[in-house]
Amino acid sequence: MPRLISAADARRQFSTILKQAASGRTVIITQRGQPMARLEPYAPPSATGDACSAWNRLFQTLDEGVHLNTRRGDRNSLYDRR
């Protein structure tokens, strides 16, 4: 069950509620008795299947190079001084 705390108390006890959120507890901050914000543990976004597929296609293209109707270009040739 989330902890309810007023905005005024949240300002005074910010480090305490921050530690509670970091340890896994959700804190709801209210103003005049109405919920205004939720403080909860941070969870980094996970990569979706589509995002992983897009990254894999990008890296494959970089490894294979791109044909530009001239010579073959790849990431290593960017630094060649020919």
N, CA, C and O atoms as a DFTB+ gen file, in Angstrom:
328 C
 N C O
     1  1       0.840      -1.177       0.000
     2  2       0.000       0.000       0.000
     3  2       0.889       1.246       0.000
     4  3       1.798       1.364       0.822
     5  1       0.622       2.184      -0.934
     6  2       1.456       3.387      -0.985
     7  2       1.247       4.274       0.235
     8  3       0.184       4.286       0.855
     9  1       2.286       5.001       0.547
    10  2       2.223       5.957       1.656
    11  2       1.724       7.285       1.104
    12  3       2.213       7.743       0.071
    13  1       0.768       7.907       1.768
    14  2       0.280       9.232       1.403
    15  2       0.985      10.265       2.267
    16  3       1.122      10.086       3.477
    17  1       1.433      11.351       1.638
    18  2       2.115      12.407       2.373
    19  2       1.767      13.738       1.716
    20  3       1.686      13.828       0.491
    21  1       1.566      14.757       2.520
    22  2       1.244      16.083       1.973
    23  2       2.489      16.689       1.329
    24  3       3.615      16.306       1.646
    25  1       2.272      17.634       0.429
    26  2       3.391      18.292      -0.241
    27  2       4.285      19.010       0.761
    28  3       5.508      19.003       0.625
    29  1       3.677      19.624       1.759
    30  2       4.469      20.332       2.779
    31  2       5.344      19.357       3.554
    32  3       6.520      19.630       3.791
    33  1       4.778      18.224       3.948
    34  2       5.567      17.221       4.666
    35  2       6.620      16.604       3.742
    36  3       7.725      16.285       4.181
    37  1       6.280      16.440       2.479
    38  2       7.244      15.874       1.521
    39  2       8.461      16.783       1.382
    40  3       9.589      16.302       1.273
    41  1       8.234      18.094       1.386
    42  2       9.366      19.035       1.320
    43  2      10.254      18.896       2.548
    44  3      11.481      18.902       2.448
    45  1       9.622      18.772       3.699
    46  2      10.402      18.679       4.946
    47  2      11.104      17.332       5.092
    48  3      12.173      17.259       5.698
    49  1      10.523      16.272       4.549
    50  2      11.050      14.919       4.738
    51  2      11.542      14.299       3.430
    52  3      11.514      13.079       3.270
    53  1      11.985      15.128       2.508
    54  2      12.308      14.613       1.182
    55  2      13.331      13.479       1.215
    56  3      13.130      12.461       0.552
    57  1      14.401      13.624       1.954
    58  2      15.416      12.570       1.964
    59  2      14.840      11.262       2.512
    60  3      15.223      10.181       2.063
    61  1      13.931      11.355       3.470
    62  2      13.315      10.153       4.038
    63  2      12.424       9.452       3.020
    64  3      12.503       8.234       2.856
    65  1      11.562      10.231       2.325
    66  2      10.676       9.581       1.356
    67  2      11.445       9.104       0.132
    68  3      11.045       8.136      -0.515
    69  1      12.545       9.776      -0.190
    70  2      13.383       9.315      -1.293
    71  2      13.992       7.955      -0.967
    72  3      14.025       7.069      -1.821
    73  1      14.466       7.789       0.243
    74  2      15.011       6.493       0.665
    75  2      13.934       5.417       0.656
    76  3      14.199       4.278       0.274
    77  1      12.711       5.773       1.077
    78  2      11.616       4.802       1.059
    79  2      11.302       4.367      -0.371
    80  3      11.092       3.182      -0.627
    81  1      11.271       5.306      -1.291
    82  2      11.005       4.973      -2.689
    83  2      12.123       4.114      -3.260
    84  3      11.867       3.160      -3.995
    85  1      13.352       4.450      -2.926
    86  2      14.486       3.667      -3.426
    87  2      14.457       2.239      -2.902
    88  3      14.947       1.320      -3.558
    89  1      13.882       2.055      -1.716
    90  2      13.829       0.706      -1.147
    91  2      12.614      -0.081      -1.629
    92  3      12.415      -1.226      -1.223
    93  1      11.798       0.529      -2.497
    94  2      10.704      -0.219      -3.099
    95  2       9.307       0.260      -2.740
    96  3       8.330      -0.300      -3.237
    97  1       9.180       1.255      -1.912
    98  2       7.869       1.723      -1.487
    99  2       7.405       2.887      -2.371
   100  3       8.199       3.758      -2.727
   101  1       6.133       2.892      -2.717
   102  2       5.551       3.983      -3.491
   103  2       5.010       5.039      -2.530
   104  3       4.347       4.716      -1.545
   105  1       5.302       6.300      -2.827
   106  2       4.848       7.417      -2.002
   107  2       3.982       8.326      -2.872
   108  3       4.429       8.793      -3.920
   109  1       2.749       8.575      -2.441
   110  2       1.844       9.478      -3.145
   111  2       1.887      10.825      -2.437
   112  3       1.661      10.905      -1.230
   113  1       2.179      11.886      -3.190
   114  2       2.252      13.234      -2.629
   115  2       0.932      13.930      -2.934
   116  3       0.480      13.976      -4.078
   117  1       0.330      14.466      -1.882
   118  2      -0.977      15.103      -2.021
   119  2      -0.877      16.598      -1.789
   120  3       0.051      17.097      -1.153
   121  1      -1.869      17.296      -2.330
   122  2      -1.998      18.733      -2.085
   123  2      -3.477      19.002      -1.809
   124  3      -4.339      18.744      -2.649
   125  1      -3.742      19.513      -0.648
   126  2      -5.124      19.738      -0.196
   127  2      -5.938      18.445      -0.275
   128  3      -7.115      18.459      -0.638
   129  1      -5.298      17.337       0.067
   130  2      -5.963      16.044       0.118
   131  2      -6.118      15.326      -1.213
   132  3      -6.620      14.203      -1.249
   133  1      -5.697      15.953      -2.310
   134  2      -5.813      15.353      -3.634
   135  2      -4.454      14.822      -4.089
   136  3      -3.456      15.532      -3.967
   137  1      -4.388      13.602      -4.607
   138  2      -3.116      13.068      -5.105
   139  2      -2.589      13.930      -6.250
   140  3      -3.327      14.253      -7.181
   141  1      -1.333      14.294      -6.177
   142  2      -0.714      15.154      -7.193
   143  2       0.457      14.479      -7.906
   144  3       0.702      14.735      -9.084
   145  1       1.176      13.617      -7.188
   146  2       2.358      12.991      -7.783
   147  2       2.626      11.666      -7.091
   148  3       2.185      11.421      -5.968
   149  1       3.367      10.819      -7.803
   150  2       3.749       9.522      -7.247
   151  2       5.263       9.393      -7.339
   152  3       5.852       9.610      -8.398
   153  1       5.881       9.041      -6.230
   154  2       7.320       8.801      -6.176
   155  2       7.495       7.307      -5.962
   156  3       7.006       6.748      -4.980
   157  1       8.198       6.665      -6.891
   158  2       8.371       5.223      -6.814
   159  2       9.777       4.856      -7.255
   160  3      10.491       5.690      -7.811
   161  1      10.182       3.613      -7.011
   162  2      11.539       3.213      -7.398
   163  2      11.752       3.364      -8.903
   164  3      10.842       3.135      -9.700
   165  1      12.945       3.745      -9.267
   166  2      13.299       3.888     -10.676
   167  2      13.599       2.521     -11.264
   168  3      14.323       1.722     -10.670
   169  1      13.043       2.263     -12.422
   170  2      13.338       1.036     -13.161
   171  2      13.725       1.452     -14.573
   172  3      12.915       2.056     -15.276
   173  1      14.939       1.143     -15.003
   174  2      15.340       1.541     -16.345
   175  2      14.442       0.868     -17.379
   176  3      14.026      -0.277     -17.197
   177  1      14.148       1.577     -18.458
   178  2      13.288       0.988     -19.477
   179  2      13.962      -0.220     -20.118
   180  3      15.170      -0.217     -20.354
   181  1      13.183      -1.232     -20.390
   182  2      13.736      -2.412     -21.035
   183  2      13.551      -2.279     -22.540
   184  3      12.581      -1.686     -23.012
   185  1      14.482      -2.832     -23.271
   186  2      14.413      -2.783     -24.730
   187  2      13.350      -3.765     -25.209
   188  3      13.317      -4.922     -24.789
   189  1      12.488      -3.285     -26.089
   190  2      11.453      -4.153     -26.640
   191  2      12.043      -4.972     -27.768
   192  3      13.152      -4.703     -28.231
   193  1      11.309      -5.957     -28.202
   194  2      11.767      -6.788     -29.313
   195  2      12.017      -5.976     -30.563
   196  3      12.992      -6.222     -31.273
   197  1      11.141      -4.996     -30.852
   198  2      11.316      -4.156     -32.035
   199  2      12.585      -3.328     -31.939
   200  3      13.313      -3.185     -32.921
   201  1      12.852      -2.783     -30.763
   202  2      14.051      -1.966     -30.592
   203  2      15.303      -2.819     -30.755
   204  3      16.271      -2.387     -31.381
   205  1      15.290      -4.025     -30.198
   206  2      16.446      -4.916     -30.338
   207  2      16.672      -5.279     -31.796
   208  3      17.811      -5.325     -32.259
   209  1      15.590      -5.536     -32.518
   210  2      15.709      -5.867     -33.941
   211  2      16.298      -4.699     -34.726
   212  3      17.144      -4.890     -35.600
   213  1      15.844      -3.497     -34.408
   214  2      16.359      -2.316     -35.103
   215  2      17.851      -2.129     -34.841
   216  3      18.609      -1.841     -35.767
   217  1      18.283      -2.292     -33.577
   218  2      19.708      -2.163     -33.264
   219  2      20.508      -3.233     -33.990
   220  3      21.580      -2.944     -34.523
   221  1      20.006      -4.464     -34.019
   222  2      20.721      -5.541     -34.699
   223  2      20.850      -5.259     -36.189
   224  3      21.906      -5.511     -36.768
   225  1      19.791      -4.739     -36.829
   226  2      19.875      -4.386     -38.257
   227  2      20.889      -3.273     -38.475
   228  3      21.644      -3.309     -39.446
   229  1      20.917      -2.286     -37.587
   230  2      21.876      -1.192     -37.710
   231  2      23.305      -1.711     -37.632
   232  3      24.140      -1.368     -38.469
   233  1      23.590      -2.544     -36.619
   234  2      24.945      -3.063     -36.472
   235  2      25.335      -3.963     -37.642
   236  3      26.493      -3.960     -38.061
   237  1      24.394      -4.724     -38.171
   238  2      24.679      -5.571     -39.322
   239  2      25.025      -4.708     -40.535
   240  3      25.964      -5.017     -41.268
   241  1      24.273      -3.629     -40.748
   242  2      24.560      -2.716     -41.854
   243  2      25.931      -2.071     -41.680
   244  3      26.679      -1.936     -42.648
   245  1      26.260      -1.677     -40.465
   246  2      27.573      -1.071     -40.224
   247  2      28.695      -2.073     -40.473
   248  3      29.746      -1.709     -41.001
   249  1      28.480      -3.327     -40.099
   250  2      29.505      -4.350     -40.327
   251  2      29.664      -4.676     -41.810
   252  3      30.784      -4.872     -42.282
   253  1      28.556      -4.737     -42.549
   254  2      28.609      -5.101     -43.964
   255  2      29.035      -3.930     -44.832
   256  3      29.591      -4.131     -45.912
   257  1      28.786      -2.731     -44.384
   258  2      29.101      -1.553     -45.170
   259  2      27.946      -1.176     -46.070
   260  3      26.975      -1.920     -46.202
   261  1      28.062      -0.008     -46.690
   262  2      27.022       0.506     -47.568
   263  2      27.639       0.789     -48.923
   264  3      28.664       1.464     -49.016
   265  1      27.008       0.267     -49.990
   266  2      27.511       0.493     -51.344
   267  2      26.959       1.814     -51.872
   268  3      25.743       2.002     -51.926
   269  1      27.838       2.720     -52.258
   270  2      27.441       4.044     -52.729
   271  2      27.817       4.266     -54.187
   272  3      28.114       5.392     -54.584
   273  1      27.807       3.186     -55.001
   274  2      28.166       3.238     -56.417
   275  2      29.593       3.731     -56.629
   276  3      29.931       4.216     -57.709
   277  1      30.399       3.613     -55.637
   278  2      31.826       3.909     -55.755
   279  2      32.536       2.712     -55.158
   280  3      32.254       1.575     -55.536
   281  1      33.415       2.936     -54.272
   282  2      34.042       1.810     -53.590
   283  2      33.225       1.436     -52.360
   284  3      32.416       2.225     -51.874
   285  1      33.446       0.237     -51.871
   286  2      32.715      -0.245     -50.704
   287  2      33.077       0.610     -49.494
   288  3      34.253       0.856     -49.224
   289  1      32.059       1.057     -48.773
   290  2      32.303       1.858     -47.585
   291  2      31.862       1.106     -46.342
   292  3      30.777       0.526     -46.311
   293  1      32.687       1.117     -45.340
   294  2      32.308       0.548     -44.054
   295  2      32.847       1.466     -42.962
   296  3      33.486       2.478     -43.252
   297  1      32.591       1.114     -41.722
   298  2      32.986       2.033     -40.658
   299  2      34.499       2.185     -40.561
   300  3      34.967       3.242     -40.135
   301  1      35.278       1.186     -40.933
   302  2      36.736       1.300     -40.871
   303  2      37.276       2.205     -41.971
   304  3      38.273       2.898     -41.771
   305  1      36.615       2.202     -43.149
   306  2      37.105       3.029     -44.254
   307  2      36.880       4.514     -44.009
   308  3      37.465       5.347     -44.702
   309  1      36.058       4.854     -43.056
   310  2      35.866       6.273     -42.731
   311  2      37.153       6.923     -42.267
   312  3      37.329       8.134     -42.401
   313  1      38.050       6.122     -41.724
   314  2      39.283       6.660     -41.158
   315  2      40.500       6.434     -42.053
   316  3      41.616       6.810     -41.693
   317  1      40.288       5.822     -43.215
   318  2      41.389       5.640     -44.172
   319  2      41.727       6.985     -44.793
   320  3      40.834       7.763     -45.127
   321  1      43.001       7.253     -44.946
   322  2      43.450       8.511     -45.558
   323  2      43.942       8.228     -46.976
   324  3      45.136       8.340     -47.251
   325  1      43.048       7.869     -47.859
   326  2      43.449       7.573     -49.255
   327  2      43.292       8.765     -50.140
   328  3      43.582       8.691     -51.334
